[in-house]
Amino acid sequence: MPIEISLDVMLAKRKMKSIELAQAVGITVANLSILKTGKAKAIRFSTLEAICKELDCQPGDILSYTKDFIIK
């Protein structure tokens, strides 16, 4: 997928565990895992806002677009 998720990098920078973020944002650990692995088809703006608020970051800190993505 040309959208890359670097949520795990931001979690490491903030020294936060996935379970802590999931509880703070109000989503399940399973849904957070789906998002972290890039398997999510969509994300609600309210969820993205809550993640950014909790991690004190911008959406661009955890989401990026790769133009030259090649499907294998």
N, C-alpha and C positions, 0 to 999 in steps of 0.2 A: 504494500500500500504506500502511496507517495506521502501520506501523512505519518510522520514519525512521532512517537510518544516518548518523552524522556522524564516521565513522572518518577521513575525509580532513582534517577540522578538527583532530582530535586529533593526527594525524600532523604537521600543520603546526605545531601548538603545541609538539610535542616535537622539531621540526626533524629528522624521520626520514623516510626514503624508503620507499615501499611494498616495495621489494625487501629492504631491511634488516629490516623487520618480518616479512615472509614467511619469510626465512631464520631469524630468531630464534624464530619461532613453530613453524616446521616445516611450512608449507603452501606451495603454489605461488603465484607471483605472479598467475597467472590466477584461482585461487580467491579470493585476496584482492581482486582487482579485482571479481569477481562480488559479493562481500560489500560492498565500498565503494559499488557502484552500486545496491545494494538489490535485485539480481536473485536473490539467494540465497533459497531456500525454507526453509532451516534452518541452524542453526549448532550445533555440538556445544558443550556446556558446557566441555569441556576446551580447545577452541580459544578460546572466549570468555575463559576464565580466563587462558590464555597471552597473549592480546592485552592484556588488562587488566594483567597482571603486567609485560609488556614496556613498556607505555605509562604505567605507574603511574597507573591511572585506575580508575574504577568502571564497571560495565556501563551504568549510566544516563548516563555521559559520552559514550557512543558510540551508544546506542540510546534512542529515545524513541517514545512512542505519540501519535498525533494522532487525537483522537476524531472530529473533523469532516472526515474524509477523504471526498472526492467522487471516484467512479470516472468517468473520461471515456470 
